[in-house]
Amino acid sequence: LGMSVLDRWLSSCCLLLLCINLSYSNHITFVQPQKANMTFDTPNIPLTLATSPEYSLGAHTIICVDVMWGQGEQSFCKNELADWVLRGLESGDYAVRVTLHSVDPSKREMVALTPDGHIDPNDIVVVETAYRHFTVDLGDASIPPKFQITWPRNKERVVMPSDGVVEVSFRVTPPKEKGLDVVFEGNVCLTWGGVEDLSGASFVCGDAGSSVLALPNVKAGRNVVTGVLVDTTGKIISDEHATSSNAFFVEEIADSSGLVLEVGRGGGDSFVYNSEYCGGKDETINVVVISARTIDRYEEAMTMLKSLLFNWNRGGVGGRFKYIKFHLVLDEGGVKFFKEALLAQDIANVCYEIYNFEQVCGVGTTTFLEDYGFELSAHYSGKAGYCRLFLSPVINADDFIAIESDQLFFEDVNLLFEEFADMPESVLVAAPEMYQHWYRGRPYNGDNDGGRMDINGNNNDADDGGGVGLEQGDDWHGYGYIGGIMAFRSSKMKEQGWENFWRSALKSYIESSSEESWAPRLNDQDVFNAVFTVEPKLAGNFDCSWNLQYHAYMNTARICAEGELNCEESRRQNIFVCRKRPRVVHFMAGSYKSGGLYYSAFWDSFKKMDLSLIKFTVS
């Protein structure tokens, strides 16, 4: 990513989310960039700020800087000013959001400081927020390659693997010569070791064209992994953007629940718990959750499940669906975690079926990538990111909804399932629409907002309702689907031989693609979008309120004037923001780690909520 160097630039980071209602005053001044909407021909942009005397930075006042670009954002907070430099930027439009946090000067004597002498976050208020927009245009400049470790992410808690091997995912951005991408022919080398034993660190090297390297013999505790790019002569590329380093923790999980699981219908491939609470198929919602690799992901999924259960059956138990069955696809660490955190709670009308992650996701993903000659993507989800392709033959349910863990429910999941049940019979899979074109380009008729084109570029509007290429009203843009929530008519998919079908459709898409070498960048989400470009009538579209996407708001802040949604420029760039009351909020890329702005305060509340309170409301 263009701004990945910020991870190495400042280590004291906090991720800020968008605050739509913004105002300017005289407490923050941009010294550099001097003017709004400047254009730079360099990848290194100076950033200098000033604050009013009454809000000079220190123990009671901090300033947070959030840099946003087309593919993401990076943030940091400081209690002192400096002449900073945003390094390694690529061509594109950027926005810098600066937020001044402080305690009312008249009340500072009443505020307790933290042990390190800084302000307690609970006493902080937003004094002012200011923006500066600018553009980077590097033209035909030559740019060296960039390297970023994408997993384990910094401070991530990795479950101790039984074989002691941790797979590190990374991304290499190819160099540019005269403005054009060129292939980087070289290697990636990683060193790692415990923080107390860096002198004895191990190292491993591999082709930079791959995206994963395995670290053997990783020990419990805090570990540091550092990667560099090496050219074909064996020389380390000295550019600062060609190195990356993350610290992560390796931890054990104990199984102290004492729960015994029943063998499921899969004959040993799955296990059931609370089977007495499994209702009939016409009165049960089936929800699939995939969770693997880290304790952070387990806890993330648990927070999402709390929000779902808290809002379930808000109209009372007389609704259409009286039971929930959670189908949990888990690795070994996940089984231990959820037995203690969820299954042991014995929530009424909720039962569980547990599936082996490696059998469901690992084997299928490996075979798929080998068959198509694809590399495992650098996305932090790993093999879990492809798993939905292989669910329908395995999950013991006629219909189910697969839900990603980085989301919060604000509405009854019954309504989502009812919306899916009422879709045309031709629909096999349904999902919300992506806020912009699915990555690497769904064919799209940009001259007609209501027009969709199939893979051959033909306008595909029709009047019979239901899926991509069919008329769905003003809320449908034809951008493709996001994988946060995906609903499957599993029984029909099995009847139609789903795996052979989607493989054939994907092959057709790749052969017809204008790209020289198409490959999925966003894992199974890209594959589903490719398949439904070929077979649009098989897909249905959930209302946008079921997936308010944080990146839509982030890009609105980057492109539009402060406080404006769906401005003319964002529409020109084919970006839309759902302006409805949220039923589900999707905190893409862990953007709930925010400090309370936007909807992230709800995340902290659900994370801390005692499950016994939810158990009481459900019962």
Secondary structure, 3 states (H helix, E strand, C coil): CCCCCHHHHCCCCCCCCCCCCCCCCCCEEEEECCCCCEEECCCCEEEEEEECHHHCCECCEEEEEEEEECCEEEEEEECCCCCEEECCCCCEEEEEEEEEEECCHHHHHHCCECCCCCECHHHCEEEEEEEEEEEECCCCCCECCEEEEEECCCCCEEECCCCCCEEEEEEEECCEECCEECCCCEEEEEEEEECCCHHHCEEEEEECCCCEEEECCCCCEEEEEEEEEEECCCCECCCHHHEEEEEEEEECCCCCCCCCCEECCCCCCEEEECHHHCCCHHHEEEEEEEECCEHHHHHHHHHHHHHHHHHCCCCCCCCCCCEEEEEEEECHHHHHHHHHHCHHHCCCCEEEEEEEHHHHHHHHHHHHHHHHCCCCCCCCCHHHHHHHHHCCCCCCCCEEEEECCCEEECCCHHHHHHHHHCCCCCCCEEEEECCCCCCCCCCECCCCCCCEECCCCCECCCCCCCCCCCCCCCCCCCCCECCCEEEEEHHHHHHCCHHHHHHHHHHHHHHHCCCCCCCCCCCHHHHHHHHHHHCHHHEEEECHHHCEEHHHHHHHHHHCCCCCCCCHHHHHCCCCCCCCCCCEEECHHHCCCCCCCCCHHHHHHHHHCCHHHHHHHHC
